C-alpha cells in the first residue's frame, strides 16, 4: 500500500491522517489493479472466499469495482434512503443510508462523493461532502424566497404522514381496524379510487370499502393494478403477509402526499395503499419499533390466489 500511495488519484492533502487513509484504502482495495495478479484486492478476496459467502454477497462485493464520483442533488428522503439526481445528467440513484445519518441529507442539498451499486440500491463510499441547499443559505441570510412556503407545507405534509403512520399494527391486522384509525383524507382517497361516494361518516365509508372487497370486484381491481404493484404485493405475501417497510421501499418507489383525496399517490407502493391493499404502521420487533407494511388479513387468500397463481 505504501508503494502505491503516489498512484492514488484522490486529493488527500487537505484531510487528516485518518480520513486520508480511509480514502486511500477504499481506492486501493476496489479500484487499483494489483500488478502481481492483474486484479483488484476485492476481486482476489471474492475468488478466495466465495465458497464461504452468503448468497448474493459475491455480486455485491464485485460492484465495488464500479464505484464512481459525482455531484448530486437530494430530491427525496425516506427512513433509510435518499433519492439523488446527478447534476450533469439528471440520472437518479436510490442510496441506502444508516438511519442515524439520514438527517444530513435534506431535500435540496448538494452531495459530492462516490457511490457504488449494492444489490438493488446504491451505497456511499469514502468521504462525502454535503452542501446546504440554496433555500437554507437564503434563510441563514434572512432572505425570504418563494420556496419557503413550499418548504413549510412540505414539512407539514411529512409530519402529518409520519403521525398517520404511527398507528400500531400486527401481522394479523384487518382492513376495517386500520382504516378506522386512518386520516379522513386517506379514507376519502381510497373511496374515490374504488368508486365509492365520499359523503357521510368515516366509519360508514370504511364499511363500504370493506364491503367492496367482500364482493367479486376485488379481482377486477387487482387486474387493473400496474405490474410493479403486483410485484410489490407478491413480495409482501411471500414474506408471510407483512414486511419491514424498508425492505419494500428499497425495491419500489413509495412517494405519497398527505392529501390522498386531492392528490392521490402515483408511486408503486402508494397506489397499493390507495386501494387499501397494503396497510402501513409500526410494530415492535425485538424490543424496537419498526415501520411495517401489512396486507390486510382477510384479503390475503384472495390476493394470493390471483397474484401468486
C-alpha positions as CSV (number, residue, x, y, z in Angstrom):
1,X,0.0,0.0,0.0
2,X,2.9,2.4,0.8
3,X,4.4,1.8,-2.6
4,X,1.1,2.5,-4.3
5,X,0.4,5.7,-2.4
6,X,1.7,8.1,-5.1
7,X,-0.7,6.5,-7.7
8,X,-3.8,7.4,-5.7
9,X,-5.9,9.9,-7.8
10,X,-7.8,11.3,-4.8
11,X,-6.9,14.6,-3.3
12,X,-5.7,13.6,0.3
13,X,-3.7,16.7,1.2
14,X,-6.5,18.6,3.0
15,X,-7.6,15.6,5.0
16,X,-6.4,14.5,8.4
17,X,-4.4,11.2,8.5
18,X,-7.4,9.0,9.5
19,X,-9.7,10.3,6.7
20,X,-6.8,10.3,4.2
21,X,-6.1,6.6,5.0
22,X,-9.8,5.7,4.6
23,X,-9.9,7.4,1.2
24,X,-6.7,5.7,0.0
25,X,-7.7,2.3,1.3
26,X,-11.0,2.4,-0.5
27,X,-9.2,3.1,-3.8
28,X,-6.5,0.6,-3.1
29,X,-8.9,-2.3,-2.5
30,X,-11.7,-1.6,-5.0
31,X,-10.1,0.3,-7.9
32,X,-6.4,-0.3,-8.2
33,X,-5.3,-3.2,-10.4
34,X,-2.6,-5.1,-8.5
35,X,0.4,-5.7,-10.8
36,X,1.1,-9.1,-9.4
37,X,-2.4,-10.5,-10.1
38,X,-3.9,-8.2,-12.7
39,X,-7.0,-8.0,-10.3
40,X,-8.3,-5.7,-7.6
41,X,-7.9,-6.7,-4.0
42,X,-11.7,-7.1,-3.7
43,X,-11.8,-9.4,-6.7
44,X,-9.0,-11.5,-5.2
45,X,-10.8,-11.7,-1.9
46,X,-14.1,-12.8,-3.6
47,X,-12.3,-15.5,-5.6
48,X,-10.5,-16.8,-2.5
49,X,-13.5,-16.9,-0.2
50,X,-16.5,-17.2,-2.5
51,X,-17.4,-20.7,-1.1
52,X,-17.8,-19.2,2.4
53,X,-20.0,-16.2,1.4
54,X,-23.8,-16.0,1.9
55,X,-25.8,-15.9,-1.4
56,X,-25.6,-12.7,-3.3
57,X,-22.6,-11.2,-1.4
58,X,-20.1,-12.1,-4.1
59,X,-22.0,-10.0,-6.7
60,X,-22.4,-7.1,-4.3
61,X,-18.7,-7.0,-3.4
62,X,-17.7,-7.0,-7.1
63,X,-20.0,-4.0,-7.6
64,X,-17.4,-2.0,-5.6
65,X,-15.3,-2.0,-8.7
66,X,-17.9,0.2,-10.5
67,X,-17.7,2.9,-7.9
68,X,-17.7,6.5,-9.3
69,X,-17.5,10.1,-8.2
70,X,-20.3,12.5,-8.8
71,X,-22.2,15.6,-7.7
72,X,-25.8,15.0,-6.9
73,X,-28.9,16.9,-5.6
74,X,-31.0,15.3,-2.9
75,X,-34.6,15.2,-4.3
76,X,-36.3,12.9,-1.8
77,X,-35.7,11.2,1.5
78,X,-37.1,8.3,3.4
79,X,-36.4,6.5,6.7
80,X,-33.3,4.7,5.5
81,X,-32.6,6.0,2.0
82,X,-32.3,9.1,-0.2
83,X,-33.0,9.7,-3.9
84,X,-30.2,11.6,-5.6
85,X,-30.2,13.2,-9.1
86,X,-26.9,13.6,-10.8
87,X,-26.3,17.3,-11.5
88,X,-24.9,16.7,-15.0
89,X,-27.2,14.0,-16.4
90,X,-30.2,14.1,-14.1
91,X,-30.0,10.3,-13.7
92,X,-31.5,9.2,-10.4
93,X,-30.0,6.9,-7.8
94,X,-31.6,5.3,-4.7
95,X,-28.9,5.3,-2.0
96,X,-29.2,3.3,1.2
97,X,-28.2,5.0,4.4
98,X,-27.7,4.2,8.0
99,X,-30.7,5.6,9.9
100,X,-28.5,7.8,12.1
101,X,-27.1,9.6,9.1
102,X,-30.4,10.5,7.3
103,X,-30.7,13.9,8.9
104,X,-27.7,15.2,6.9
105,X,-29.4,14.6,3.6
106,X,-32.2,17.1,3.4
107,X,-34.0,17.7,0.1
108,X,-32.2,20.3,-2.0
109,X,-28.8,19.8,-0.6
110,X,-25.9,19.1,-2.9
111,X,-23.8,15.9,-2.3
112,X,-20.3,15.4,-3.6
113,X,-18.7,12.0,-3.3
114,X,-18.5,8.4,-4.5
115,X,-21.3,5.9,-4.8
116,X,-21.5,2.3,-6.0
117,X,-24.2,-0.2,-6.7
118,X,-25.0,-2.6,-3.8
119,X,-27.6,-5.1,-4.9
120,X,-30.8,-3.2,-6.0
121,X,-29.7,0.1,-4.4
122,X,-26.5,2.2,-4.1
123,X,-24.2,3.0,-1.2
124,X,-21.9,5.9,-0.4
125,X,-18.2,5.3,-0.1
126,X,-15.3,7.3,1.3
127,X,-15.6,10.9,2.2
128,X,-19.0,12.5,1.4
129,X,-19.4,16.3,1.3
130,X,-22.8,17.8,1.8
131,X,-23.5,21.4,0.8
132,X,-26.5,23.3,2.2
133,X,-29.4,23.9,-0.3
134,X,-29.9,27.4,-1.8
135,X,-33.0,27.6,0.4
136,X,-31.0,27.0,3.6
137,X,-28.4,29.6,2.6
138,X,-31.1,32.1,1.9
139,X,-32.7,31.5,5.3
140,X,-29.3,32.0,7.0
141,X,-29.0,35.3,5.3
142,X,-32.5,36.3,6.4
143,X,-33.9,36.3,2.9
144,X,-37.5,35.3,2.0
145,X,-37.7,33.0,-1.0
146,X,-40.6,31.6,-3.0
147,X,-39.6,28.1,-1.8
148,X,-40.1,28.9,1.9
149,X,-43.8,28.4,1.7
150,X,-43.4,25.2,-0.2
151,X,-40.8,24.0,2.3
152,X,-43.1,24.7,5.2
153,X,-46.0,22.9,3.5
154,X,-43.7,20.0,2.7
155,X,-42.6,19.8,6.3
156,X,-46.2,19.8,7.4
157,X,-47.1,17.1,4.9
158,X,-44.3,14.9,6.2
159,X,-45.2,15.5,9.8
160,X,-48.8,14.5,9.2
161,X,-47.8,11.4,7.2
162,X,-45.5,10.4,10.0
163,X,-48.2,10.8,12.5
164,X,-50.7,8.8,10.4
165,X,-48.2,6.0,10.0
166,X,-47.5,5.8,13.8
167,X,-50.6,3.6,14.4
168,X,-49.7,0.2,15.8
169,X,-50.1,-2.8,13.5
170,X,-49.5,-6.5,13.8
171,X,-49.2,-9.3,11.3
172,X,-53.0,-10.1,11.6
173,X,-54.2,-6.5,11.2
174,X,-57.6,-6.3,9.4
175,X,-58.8,-3.7,6.9
176,X,-61.5,-2.1,9.0
177,X,-59.5,-2.0,12.2
178,X,-56.8,0.1,10.5
179,X,-58.9,2.2,8.2
180,X,-60.9,3.5,11.2
181,X,-57.6,4.9,12.5
182,X,-56.6,6.5,9.2
183,X,-56.9,10.2,8.5
184,X,-60.2,11.2,6.8
185,X,-58.2,12.4,3.7
186,X,-56.8,8.9,3.2
187,X,-60.2,7.2,3.6
188,X,-61.8,9.6,1.1
189,X,-58.9,9.0,-1.3
190,X,-59.5,5.2,-1.1
191,X,-63.2,5.8,-1.6
192,X,-62.5,7.7,-4.8
193,X,-60.1,5.1,-6.1
194,X,-62.7,2.4,-5.5
195,X,-65.7,4.4,-6.9
196,X,-67.3,4.9,-3.5
197,X,-69.1,8.1,-2.6
198,X,-67.2,10.2,-0.2
199,X,-70.2,11.8,1.6
200,X,-71.0,10.6,5.1
201,X,-69.3,9.4,8.3
202,X,-65.8,7.9,8.1
203,X,-66.9,4.7,9.8
204,X,-69.7,4.2,7.3
205,X,-67.2,4.7,4.4
206,X,-64.9,2.1,6.0
207,X,-67.7,-0.4,6.0
208,X,-68.4,0.3,2.3
209,X,-64.7,-0.2,1.5
210,X,-64.6,-3.5,3.4
211,X,-67.9,-4.5,1.6
212,X,-66.3,-3.7,-1.8
213,X,-63.6,-6.3,-1.1
214,X,-66.1,-8.9,0.1
215,X,-67.6,-8.8,-3.4
216,X,-66.2,-10.3,-6.6
217,X,-65.0,-6.8,-7.6
218,X,-61.6,-7.4,-5.9
219,X,-60.4,-9.5,-8.9
220,X,-61.2,-6.6,-11.3
221,X,-59.3,-4.2,-9.0
222,X,-56.3,-6.5,-8.8
223,X,-56.3,-6.9,-12.6
224,X,-56.2,-3.1,-13.1
225,X,-53.1,-2.7,-11.0
226,X,-49.7,-1.9,-12.7
227,X,-47.3,-4.8,-12.9
228,X,-44.9,-3.3,-10.4
229,X,-47.7,-3.0,-7.9
230,X,-48.5,-6.7,-8.3
231,X,-44.8,-7.5,-7.8
232,X,-44.7,-5.4,-4.6
233,X,-47.8,-7.3,-3.3
234,X,-46.2,-10.6,-4.2
235,X,-43.1,-9.7,-2.2
236,X,-45.1,-9.0,0.9
237,X,-47.2,-12.1,0.5
238,X,-44.2,-14.3,0.0
239,X,-42.8,-13.0,3.3
240,X,-46.0,-14.1,5.1
241,X,-48.2,-11.1,4.6
242,X,-46.1,-8.4,6.2
243,X,-42.6,-7.0,5.9
244,X,-40.4,-4.2,7.4
245,X,-41.3,-1.2,5.3
246,X,-37.6,-0.5,4.5
247,X,-37.4,-3.9,2.7
248,X,-40.3,-2.9,0.4
249,X,-39.2,0.7,-0.1
250,X,-35.7,-0.4,-1.1
251,X,-37.2,-2.1,-4.2
252,X,-40.2,0.0,-5.1
253,X,-40.9,3.8,-5.2
254,X,-43.1,5.0,-2.4
255,X,-43.7,8.7,-2.6
256,X,-47.0,9.9,-1.2
257,X,-48.6,13.2,-0.1
258,X,-50.9,13.6,2.9
259,X,-53.9,14.7,0.9
260,X,-55.0,11.5,-0.8
261,X,-58.4,12.9,-1.6
262,X,-57.0,15.8,-3.7
263,X,-53.6,14.3,-4.6
264,X,-53.8,10.5,-4.9
265,X,-50.5,8.6,-4.7
266,X,-48.9,7.7,-8.0
267,X,-45.9,5.7,-6.8
268,X,-45.9,1.9,-6.8
269,X,-46.4,1.4,-3.1
270,X,-48.7,4.5,-3.0
271,X,-51.1,3.0,-5.5
272,X,-51.4,-0.2,-3.5
273,X,-52.0,1.8,-0.3
274,X,-54.6,4.0,-2.1
275,X,-56.5,0.8,-2.9
276,X,-56.3,-0.3,0.7
277,X,-54.4,-3.5,-0.3
278,X,-51.5,-2.5,1.9
279,X,-51.6,-1.0,5.4
280,X,-48.6,0.9,6.9
281,X,-47.9,1.5,10.6
282,X,-45.5,0.5,13.3
283,X,-44.8,-2.7,15.2
284,X,-42.4,-3.8,18.0
285,X,-39.8,-6.3,16.8
286,X,-37.1,-7.5,19.2
287,X,-37.6,-4.5,21.5
288,X,-37.6,-1.9,18.8
289,X,-40.4,-0.2,16.9
290,X,-40.2,-0.6,13.1
291,X,-42.3,0.8,10.3
292,X,-44.0,-2.2,8.6
293,X,-46.3,-2.9,5.7
294,X,-49.2,-5.4,6.0
295,X,-51.6,-6.9,3.5
296,X,-55.0,-7.0,5.4
297,X,-55.5,-10.4,6.9
298,X,-58.9,-11.0,5.4
299,X,-57.7,-10.1,1.8
300,X,-54.6,-12.3,1.7
301,X,-56.2,-15.5,0.5
302,X,-57.9,-14.0,-2.5
303,X,-54.9,-11.8,-3.4
304,X,-52.6,-14.8,-3.1
305,X,-54.9,-16.7,-5.4
306,X,-54.6,-14.0,-8.1
307,X,-51.1,-12.7,-7.5
308,X,-49.2,-15.9,-6.8
309,X,-51.0,-18.2,-9.3
